[in-house]
Amino acid sequence: KQEVTQIPAALSVPEGENLVLNCSFTDSAIYNLQWFRQDPGKGLTSLLLIQSSQREQTSGRLNASLDKSSGRSTLYIAASQPGDSATYLCAVWNYGGSQGNLIFGKGTKLSVKP
Amino acid sequence: DGGITQSPKYLFRKEGQNVTLSCEQNLNHDAMYWYRQDPGQGLRLIYYSQIVNDFQKGDIAEGYSVSREKKESFPLTVTSAQKNPTAFYLCASSIVAGSDNEQFFGPGTRLTVL
């Protein structure tokens, strides 16, 4: 059974720092991996989707990498800003899973201090 | 303005009552999903629908029911059989069901059982 783990559960950094959020998964047979952002009491906003054949995706100050063989993905945020404060979730889609089933981690709560 | 809407934002229910959560999308997406989020937990799939008049159980379907009579709408009913219904409910959609397709989320409904 696929399990997705995000470490750390919470992270606090000063504004301007570059930071890395980690996501690991136990079964490397995935179709893709998706990173989301969730603000308190809100829905999820999709940040990046990495297909299993890709190594990384970039959007603005965000860069996500994927290493299927080691079961890891990282989300790199450059020059962090207070507006980046949110919970970041990663999710994977397995081979053999149902057509609906993204498997989510519990998230990393990021706080960027001005 | 394209997107996914959920209503109401907050919902209070007495024990023993059924309640229905609304989810509407104008993205012309075939697939729609319902997830449940509990504090400190990852999202868990309740039901999903690949096309009108079709839906499938997810990991935690017991105590819930859905319908998909229109492409735009995928209401979720939380029945009295659901033992612990207090949670944050998120609706999502994708162009079609399946692993290559990015899921987009609504703003969520917070259900509290009194």
Contacts between the chains, C-beta under 8 A, distances in Angstrom:
chain1	res1	chain2	res2	distance
A	4	B	42	6.8
A	31	B	99	3.3
A	31	B	100	6.9
A	32	B	99	6.0
A	32	B	100	7.0
A	34	B	102	6.7
A	34	B	103	7.2
A	36	B	105	7.6
A	41	B	88	7.9
A	41	B	108	7.4
A	41	B	110	7.2
A	42	B	107	5.9
A	42	B	108	6.6
A	43	B	4	7.8
A	43	B	6	7.7
A	43	B	90	5.8
A	43	B	105	4.2
A	43	B	106	5.2
A	43	B	107	4.4
A	43	B	108	4.9
A	44	B	43	7.9
A	44	B	90	6.8
A	44	B	92	7.7
A	44	B	105	4.0
A	45	B	105	7.4
A	46	B	102	5.6
A	46	B	103	7.1
A	46	B	104	6.3
A	46	B	105	7.6
A	49	B	102	5.0
A	51	B	100	7.2
A	89	B	42	7.3
A	89	B	43	7.5
A	91	B	42	7.9
A	91	B	43	7.6
A	93	B	99	4.3
A	97	B	99	7.9
A	98	B	45	7.9
A	98	B	48	7.6
A	98	B	56	6.6
A	98	B	58	7.2
A	99	B	31	7.7
A	99	B	48	7.0
A	99	B	50	6.0
A	99	B	56	7.2
A	99	B	97	4.2
A	99	B	98	5.8
A	100	B	31	7.5
A	100	B	33	5.5
A	100	B	45	5.7
A	100	B	47	7.9
A	100	B	48	3.1
A	100	B	50	7.9
A	100	B	56	6.5
A	100	B	58	5.9
A	100	B	97	6.3
A	101	B	45	5.5
A	101	B	48	7.9
A	101	B	58	6.7
A	101	B	59	7.3
A	102	B	43	7.6
A	102	B	45	7.4
A	102	B	103	6.4
A	103	B	42	7.5
A	104	B	42	3.6
A	104	B	43	4.4
A	104	B	44	7.8
A	105	B	42	5.6
A	106	B	40	6.3
A	106	B	41	6.1
A	106	B	42	5.0
A	107	B	42	7.3
